[in-house]
Amino acid sequence: MKANEQADGGDEVFSRIRRFSANKRQGFGAFYKKSLILTLFVASIPGIIIGGCVYWIVGGQINHELQSHNRQQINQSVSYFNNQFSHLELNMAHWSFDPSFGNELRRLDFVNDYVQVRNIFQTLLIMEMSDPLINHVELFLNEPRPVLFTRSEYKFLTDRKPLDEYLSLMERPKSINWMISEENGAVDLTLYNKLLGGSLSPFGTIFITLNKRQLTDMLLTLTPRDQGSSFLMTEQGQWLLSSNGEVPSALEEAVRSQVLTYGGSTNSFLYKWDKTTYSVSFGNIERLGSTWTFVSVAPLSAITAPVKVISQVIVWISLAGMLVAATLSWFASRKLYSPVNRLVQMIAGDRNDGARANREDEFAVIEAQWKHLTKERHSLMSRLSEQLPYLREGYLLQLVQGYLYSFSEEKIRERMEQYGWQVENKQFIALIIQLSGFANLQGRFYKGDEGLVTFVAANIVEELKDTGIGQSIVINFHDLSIGLLLLVPDRTSMEQFRTELSAFCENLIKAIQKVLSLRVTISVSKSSSQAYQIPYLFEEARQALSHRDLLHDMQIIGLNPDRSSEQSQRYAYPFAVEKEILHALRMGMRNELPELLFQFMKELTAGGSKEMIIRHGMLQLLASVQHAIMKMGVSHETFAGTGLSARLSQLDDPDEMLRWFSEQVIQPFLNVWDEQQDAKLMHLVEKVIQYMQNHYMKDISLDSCAEQINIPSYTLSKTFKQVTGLNFIEYLTGIRIEKAKEFLQSTDLRINDVAERVGYQPTYFNRIFKKLEGITPSQYREKNQLD
């Protein structure tokens, strides 16, 4: 926007200069002519004073008073309309929160909720009678089914065309607004308000259609004169209402077109129509984001006609006096104009585009050129100040990420100097501040807040960077890591500086841990006096992070290069625990797996907890688990997707790795495995039950049935209990007792024979039968025979 204004201003200035330069080839400029005219005016001042006084006192005062009266009247009319419409909009906003239009309407039962339907009719009637401007009120509900209420009836909308019109209104962004509809040349004004019911999606709309008769009467009362007219239109010129009826007259059409050419919210002007001059005043009515225009037209010719003749006579007399003084004034004007002519010639130069029509004032050209240059200077300075931080950050990110590899050393230093960094006689050191332990911040921060946490840490670094380490630049990588570029003077003792840097790093880590409670690792690169080495310094510092101890809360890597902090670490992979994890996975031992994973991490970190060792060990465990899952007939892509290794490699916290491994790999697999095993075991239990029903008279046991279906007896016992609700012996006893009852009822077999037929010894049979049925087998037979 500012750029466009500057361009427009510059074009205007150069246009003035070009026009003036063209005028100079024709003769004198506007200043000379103004000077000459001023001299003529002074010579003719008596006639001008007399004519001007008569014209101003008689005609000008009348015109001024009429225009002032019309402006005052248009302001009152606009205020009156605003008050009426504002009152109606306020009532509409209140009605939309009426209990009758609450969220319960989403579940309105038109058959059973007749009381609520009656309340809706009563509320619509009250709304319709509350304001004389209201013609009728309608309520449209889209839920539970499209329906339209009036004050006396409701009807369900089945026709697609009207239903689409109502639904399109509900999709508009504003909750309350005005709608202008036109049918057969008649314009209706309707105020609508969506019903939200406490949610973001509307379920209905209230429509209030205004009474055109009442609006026309309002316009008639605001019409200034009997010969005039008042009408209402939109800002784009759409016809709304007229005091002369629904169809605009030819005068109103002409005035409407003229009003659209004027700007501003309130204005007035004279307009000639059919040999009659009218005073036209208009004002804007702001309505809910849209603008309406109220226009008042009043005749002016009857008032100003007598003044016109007198004014013309006075003007002609004054012109005659000016012609007499023209000869005397011409000689003096030439002498006065000479210095101004030379100054403007210096500014205008030889610019010329052939323009001859307009003649610019010389001082206006000088003033315009001066203002343009001043404005352009201030604008450029302001824009530079606003954009400089973003330009600095963008350039530094490009440099650090290696995108400026084609730039020479001189070019890089030159650009850094331009952005305000003093890099002459400086050497560079890169620091990477890596945050970890984000998973332990649940409750204060959540997943997706990594950028916010990094921003907070970057602000802490920004506050502390000037305390003891000199000039430095903070870079926010937005991924729980912050970069810090140190600009150290060439003559600085690196031993002394590293001592100061060590103290700074310790203070920085403590400050970050105090605010965010995170583990902090700072990696320091070597120093370099070459600016093009900056991206390699940051890459060196980032590579050194792979040697950090993930369980250590406070680490500084690379600060003491003489110490062998990067020595190789003993790497003992816990193969025994891995086998236990794979065995528990095959057996579906869901409760034991978290403890085994914890034990795996504990043994993996027993020899140290460097990042590269932990990540390598967890990736190896992931590969083994994936292999075992595939051998069990399940594809990990069906429950965990692809790219598991890449996702695991992005984690840098041991606890988060274990949580991810359990939630993203182990638990999803067990869920899928349980579903597959449940269906298989259900079929096996059905086979066992069928076997028991066919061989109940034999000596069968849990182990023999397990051998029949080739599964472990422990698994069969557990699954049998889950499916039937009874253990194996209870279910077998139930089958045998039911068969014994049948024999006792339908046969005359002896009790001992019945016991043998159902697989029991006689003494045990009598005891178990009485325990379950409460009576002996003999008593059971006698009871059933009596029955």
BELCORLIN-V528743 format. One record per residue. N is the residue number from 0. PHI is phi as a letter, one per 20 degrees, with the letter a starting at -180 (NA if undefined). Layout:
N PHI
N PHI
//
This chain:
0 NA
1 f
2 f
3 f
4 f
5 f
6 f
7 f
8 f
9 f
10 f
11 f
12 f
13 f
14 f
15 f
16 f
17 f
18 f
19 f
20 g
21 f
22 f
23 f
24 f
25 e
26 q
27 e
28 e
29 f
30 f
31 f
32 f
33 f
34 f
35 f
36 f
37 f
38 f
39 f
40 f
41 f
42 f
43 d
44 f
45 f
46 f
47 f
48 f
49 f
50 f
51 f
52 f
53 f
54 f
55 f
56 f
57 e
58 e
59 f
60 f
61 f
62 f
63 f
64 f
65 f
66 f
67 f
68 f
69 f
70 f
71 f
72 f
73 f
74 f
75 f
76 f
77 f
78 f
79 f
80 f
81 g
82 f
83 f
84 f
85 f
86 f
87 f
88 f
89 f
90 f
91 f
92 f
93 f
94 f
95 f
96 d
97 f
98 g
99 f
100 d
101 f
102 f
103 f
104 f
105 f
106 d
107 f
108 d
109 f
110 e
111 e
112 e
113 f
114 f
115 f
116 f
117 f
118 f
119 f
120 f
121 f
122 f
123 f
124 f
125 f
126 f
127 f
128 e
129 f
130 b
131 f
132 f
133 e
134 e
135 b
136 c
137 c
138 c
139 d
140 d
141 e
142 c
143 f
144 b
145 g
146 b
147 c
148 d
149 d
150 f
151 c
152 b
153 c
154 b
155 e
156 e
157 d
158 f
159 f
160 f
161 f
162 f
163 f
164 f
165 f
166 f
167 f
168 f
169 f
170 e
171 f
172 f
173 e
174 f
175 c
176 a
177 e
178 c
179 d
180 c
181 c
182 b
183 l
184 n
185 e
186 d
187 d
188 d
189 c
190 d
191 c
192 b
193 f
194 d
195 e
196 m
197 n
198 c
199 e
200 d
201 f
202 d
203 a
204 b
205 e
206 d
207 d
208 e
209 f
210 e
211 f
212 f
213 f
214 f
215 f
216 f
217 f
218 f
219 f
220 f
221 e
222 f
223 f
224 c
225 f
226 e
227 e
228 b
229 c
230 b
231 c
232 b
233 e
234 f
235 e
236 n
237 f
238 f
239 d
240 a
241 c
242 f
243 e
244 p
245 f
246 e
247 f
248 f
249 f
250 f
251 f
252 f
253 f
254 f
255 g
256 f
257 f
258 f
259 f
260 e
261 e
262 d
263 n
264 e
265 b
266 a
267 b
268 a
269 e
270 c
271 e
272 b
273 l
274 m
275 c
276 e
277 d
278 e
279 d
280 c
281 b
282 b
283 e
284 d
285 e
286 c
287 l
288 n
289 d
290 c
291 d
292 c
293 e
294 c
295 c
296 c
297 c
298 f
299 c
300 f
301 f
302 e
303 e
304 f
305 f
306 f
307 f
308 f
309 f
310 f
311 f
312 f
313 f
314 f
315 f
316 f
317 f
318 f
319 f
320 f
321 f
322 f
323 f
324 e
325 f
326 f
327 f
328 f
329 f
330 f
331 f
332 f
333 f
334 f
335 f
336 e
337 g
338 f
339 f
340 f
341 f
342 f
343 f
344 f
345 f
346 f
347 f
348 m
349 d
350 f
351 a
352 d
353 n
354 f
355 c
356 f
357 e
358 d
359 e
360 f
361 f
362 f
363 f
364 f
365 f
366 f
367 f
368 f
369 f
370 f
371 f
372 f
373 f
374 f
375 f
376 f
377 f
378 f
379 f
380 f
381 f
382 f
383 f
384 f
385 f
386 e
387 g
388 g
389 f
390 f
391 f
392 f
393 f
394 f
395 f
396 f
397 f
398 f
399 f
400 e
401 n
402 f
403 d
404 f
405 e
406 f
407 e
408 g
409 f
410 f
411 f
412 f
413 f
414 f
415 f
416 f
417 f
418 e
419 n
420 e
421 e
422 d
423 f
424 l
425 c
426 d
427 d
428 c
429 d
430 c
431 d
432 d
433 d
434 d
435 b
436 n
437 f
438 f
439 e
440 e
441 g
442 o
443 e
444 c
445 c
446 g
447 o
448 e
449 g
450 f
451 f
452 f
453 f
454 f
455 f
456 f
457 f
458 f
459 f
460 f
461 f
462 f
463 e
464 f
465 e
466 e
467 o
468 d
469 m
470 f
471 b
472 c
473 e
474 c
475 e
476 e
477 m
478 c
479 m
480 b
481 c
482 d
483 c
484 d
485 e
486 d
487 d
488 g
489 f
490 e
491 f
492 f
493 f
494 f
495 f
496 f
497 f
498 f
499 f
500 f
501 f
502 f
503 f
504 f
505 f
506 f
507 f
508 f
509 f
510 f
511 f
512 f
513 f
514 e
515 d
516 l
517 d
518 f
519 c
520 c
521 d
522 d
523 d
524 e
525 f
526 e
527 b
528 e
529 d
530 f
531 f
532 e
533 g
534 f
535 f
536 f
537 f
538 f
539 f
540 f
541 f
542 f
543 f
544 f
545 f
546 e
547 f
548 e
549 f
550 e
551 e
552 f
553 b
554 c
555 c
556 d
557 n
558 f
559 d
560 f
561 f
562 e
563 e
564 f
565 d
566 f
567 f
568 d
569 f
570 d
571 d
572 f
573 f
574 f
575 f
576 f
577 f
578 f
579 f
580 f
581 f
582 f
583 f
584 f
585 f
586 e
587 m
588 e
589 f
590 f
591 e
592 f
593 g
594 f
595 f
596 f
597 f
598 f
599 f
600 f
601 f
602 f
603 f
604 e
605 f
606 e
607 p
608 c
609 f
610 g
611 f
612 f
613 f
614 f
615 f
616 f
617 f
618 f
619 f
620 f
621 f
622 f
623 f
624 f
625 f
626 f
627 f
628 f
629 f
630 f
631 e
632 n
633 c
634 e
635 f
636 f
637 f
638 c
639 c
640 m
641 d
642 m
643 f
644 f
645 f
646 f
647 f
648 f
649 f
650 e
651 c
652 c
653 g
654 f
655 f
656 f
657 f
658 f
659 f
660 f
661 f
662 f
663 e
664 c
665 f
666 f
667 g
668 f
669 f
670 f
671 f
672 f
673 f
674 f
675 f
676 f
677 f
678 f
679 f
680 f
681 g
682 f
683 f
684 f
685 f
686 f
687 f
688 f
689 f
690 f
691 f
692 f
693 e
694 c
695 f
696 f
697 e
698 e
699 d
700 b
701 f
702 f
703 f
704 f
705 f
706 f
707 f
708 d
709 m
710 c
711 f
712 f
713 f
714 f
715 f
716 f
717 f
718 f
719 f
720 f
721 f
722 e
723 e
724 n
725 c
726 f
727 f
728 f
729 f
730 f
731 f
732 f
733 f
734 f
735 f
736 f
737 f
738 f
739 f
740 g
741 f
742 f
743 f
744 e
745 d
746 c
747 d
748 f
749 f
750 f
751 f
752 f
753 f
754 f
755 f
756 f
757 d
758 n
759 d
760 f
761 g
762 f
763 f
764 f
765 g
766 f
767 f
768 f
769 f
770 f
771 e
772 d
773 n
774 c
775 f
776 g
777 f
778 f
779 f
780 f
781 f
782 f
783 f
784 f
785 f
786 f
//
